[in-house]
Amino acid sequence: MPNTDTIRTVIGVIGNIISFGLFIAPAPTFMKIIKAKSVLDFKPDPYVTTVLNCAMWTFYGLPFVSKHNVLVLTINSIGLVMEIVYTLIFFVYSTWPKRRRIILIIACEIIFMFIVVFCVLYFVDTINRRKTIVGVICIIFNVAMYLSPLTVIRRVIQSKSVKYMPFLLSLANFCNGVIWVIYALLKWDPFIVIPNGLGTIAAIAQLVLYAMYYRTTNWDEETPARVRDNAIEMQ
């Protein structure tokens, strides 16, 4: 019979594969953006939020912050690179007001990350305390990452359309949340259980919305977003 550590490693590998699926899920959305040469009505929130989330979890997975979390480190470092690429694409095809907002958010994230890393490494001298401090911060941003697609929930309900709430992203969030909850339960880690448990609930809400409004979505409708964006940029 395999022991708990072996099972946890296998679950972690599966979690890495599913998490990679989560990170690759927005690819069709960005193909649309590149083809249209516009961000249309898509929002940058999930991507700029996930940049900081991946950066924090990469830091959390380092051996001098928490032990036995190499699989957390590997997938989040990959995710960090991918989310930076997504954010850059969004930036290129956005109008100046949206670019300015992205620059402001990313600048704040870089400053925040620098402060956290500096303070933890220079003022916290034990791994357990480092794990607790960074873990609590990770919980906050992991929940923010899972909830960020819900920023379009009002638009979905008002328009009865899920055109701008990507299904693959919601599904990947659900699968990702479930597998990492199982991973953390095998060797109790509340800093992984709590955000991924909440993330699973948030993903279920998104999938329910998708099921409710899928049939009322006009997939062929062209949006005037590009026209509106150009008008805003000229003001």
C-alpha positions in Angstrom: 0.0 0.0 0.0 1.4 3.4 -0.9 2.0 5.7 2.0 0.5 9.2 2.4 3.5 11.0 1.1 3.5 9.0 -2.1 -0.3 9.6 -2.6 0.2 13.3 -1.9 3.0 13.4 -4.5 0.8 11.8 -7.1 -2.0 14.2 -6.3 0.4 17.1 -6.5 1.6 16.0 -9.9 -2.1 15.8 -11.1 -2.6 19.2 -9.5 0.3 20.6 -11.5 -1.2 19.3 -14.7 -4.7 20.7 -13.8 -3.1 24.0 -12.7 -1.3 24.2 -16.0 -4.7 23.7 -17.7 -6.0 26.6 -15.6 -3.1 28.8 -16.7 -3.6 27.8 -20.4 -7.4 28.1 -20.3 -7.4 31.9 -21.2 -5.5 31.1 -24.4 -8.7 31.1 -26.6 -9.7 34.5 -25.1 -6.3 36.0 -26.0 -6.5 34.5 -29.5 -9.8 36.5 -29.9 -8.1 39.6 -28.6 -5.1 39.3 -30.9 -7.4 38.6 -33.9 -9.7 41.6 -33.1 -6.7 43.8 -32.1 -8.8 44.9 -29.2 -9.6 43.6 -25.7 -13.3 43.9 -26.6 -15.3 43.7 -23.3 -12.9 41.4 -21.6 -11.5 42.5 -18.3 -7.8 42.3 -17.1 -8.8 41.6 -13.5 -8.2 37.8 -13.6 -4.7 38.1 -15.1 -3.2 41.0 -13.1 -4.6 39.4 -10.0 -3.1 36.0 -10.8 0.4 37.6 -11.4 0.6 38.5 -7.7 -1.0 35.3 -6.6 1.5 33.1 -8.5 4.4 35.3 -7.3 3.3 34.8 -3.7 2.8 31.1 -4.0 6.2 30.7 -5.7 7.7 32.5 -2.7 5.7 30.2 -0.3 7.0 27.1 -2.1 10.7 28.0 -1.6 12.4 25.7 1.0 13.4 28.5 3.3 9.7 29.6 3.6 7.9 26.2 3.7 9.2 22.6 3.4 8.0 19.8 1.1 6.1 22.1 -1.3 8.3 21.8 -4.4 5.2 21.0 -6.5 3.6 24.2 -5.4 6.8 26.1 -6.4 7.1 24.6 -9.8 3.6 25.1 -11.1 3.3 28.6 -9.7 6.6 29.7 -11.2 5.3 28.5 -14.6 2.0 30.2 -14.0 3.8 33.4 -13.1 5.5 33.5 -16.5 2.3 32.7 -18.4 0.2 35.3 -16.6 2.8 38.0 -17.3 2.6 37.1 -21.0 -1.3 37.4 -20.8 -1.0 40.7 -19.1 1.4 42.1 -21.7 -0.9 41.0 -24.5 -3.9 42.7 -22.7 -1.7 45.8 -22.3 -0.7 45.9 -26.0 -4.3 45.8 -27.2 -5.9 48.0 -24.6 -6.6 51.7 -24.9 -4.6 54.2 -22.8 -7.0 54.4 -19.8 -6.9 50.6 -19.4 -3.1 50.6 -19.9 -2.7 53.2 -17.2 -4.8 51.0 -14.8 -2.7 47.9 -15.6 0.5 49.8 -15.0 -0.7 51.1 -11.7 -1.8 47.7 -10.5 1.4 45.9 -11.6 3.5 48.7 -10.0 1.6 48.2 -6.7 2.1 44.5 -6.9 5.8 44.8 -7.5 6.2 47.1 -4.5 4.1 44.9 -2.3 6.0 41.8 -3.3 9.4 43.5 -2.6 8.2 44.6 0.8 6.9 41.1 1.7 10.1 39.3 0.6 12.4 41.8 2.3 10.5 41.8 5.6 10.1 38.0 5.7 13.7 37.2 4.9 15.3 39.9 7.1 13.0 40.1 10.1 11.5 36.6 10.4 14.1 34.0 11.5 12.1 30.7 11.6 10.6 28.6 8.8 7.3 28.1 10.8 6.8 31.8 11.2 7.7 32.5 7.6 5.3 29.9 6.5 2.5 31.4 8.6 3.0 34.9 7.5 3.4 34.2 3.8 0.6 31.6 3.9 -1.9 34.1 5.3 -1.0 36.5 2.5 -1.3 33.7 -0.1 -4.8 32.8 1.2 -5.9 36.4 0.6 -4.6 36.6 -3.0 -5.6 33.1 -3.9 -9.2 33.9 -3.0 -8.9 37.1 -5.0 -7.7 35.1 -8.0 -10.6 32.7 -7.8 -13.1 35.5 -7.3 -11.7 37.8 -10.0 -13.8 36.3 -12.9 -16.9 37.1 -10.8 -16.3 40.8 -11.6 -18.3 40.2 -14.7 -21.2 38.6 -12.8 -23.3 41.8 -12.9 -22.9 42.1 -16.6 -23.8 38.4 -17.1 -27.0 38.7 -15.1 -28.0 42.0 -16.7 -27.3 40.9 -20.3 -28.3 37.3 -19.7 -25.1 36.5 -21.6 -22.0 34.5 -20.7 -20.1 35.6 -23.8 -17.4 37.4 -21.7 -17.2 34.9 -18.9 -14.9 32.2 -20.3 -16.2 28.7 -19.6 -12.8 27.0 -19.7 -11.4 29.4 -17.1 -14.3 28.6 -14.7 -14.0 24.9 -15.3 -10.3 24.9 -14.8 -10.7 26.9 -11.5 -13.2 24.2 -10.3 -10.9 21.3 -11.1 -7.8 23.1 -9.7 -9.6 24.0 -6.4 -10.7 20.4 -5.9 -7.4 18.7 -6.5 -5.4 21.1 -4.3 -7.9 20.7 -1.5 -7.3 16.9 -1.6 -3.5 17.5 -1.8 -3.5 19.7 1.3 -5.8 17.4 3.3 -3.4 14.5 2.9 -0.8 16.4 4.9 -2.8 19.1 6.6 -1.9 22.6 5.2 -4.7 25.2 6.0 -3.0 27.7 3.8 -3.7 25.6 0.8 -7.1 24.1 2.0 -8.8 27.4 2.8 -8.3 29.4 -0.4 -8.8 26.4 -2.7 -11.9 25.3 -0.8 -13.4 28.8 -1.3 -12.1 28.8 -4.9 -14.1 25.6 -5.5 -17.3 27.2 -4.2 -16.7 30.3 -6.4 -16.0 28.2 -9.5 -19.3 26.3 -8.8 -21.1 29.6 -8.8 -19.6 30.6 -12.1 -20.5 27.2 -13.7 -24.1 27.6 -12.4 -24.3 31.0 -14.0 -22.9 29.6 -17.2 -25.6 26.9 -17.3 -28.3 29.4 -16.5 -27.5 31.9 -19.2 -25.8 29.8 -21.9 -29.0 29.4 -24.0 -29.8 33.2 -23.8 -26.3 34.2 -25.0 -26.1 35.6 -28.5 -22.7 34.3 -29.6 -22.8 36.0 -33.0 -23.5 39.4 -31.7 -20.8 41.9 -32.5 -19.9 44.3 -29.7 -19.2 47.9 -30.2 -16.5 47.7 -27.6 -13.7 48.6 -30.1 -15.6 51.7 -31.2 -16.2 52.7 -27.6 -12.6 52.1 -26.7 -11.4 54.3 -29.6 -13.8 57.1 -28.7 -12.5 57.0 -25.1 -8.9 57.0 -26.2 -9.5 60.1 -28.4 -11.0 62.1 -25.5 
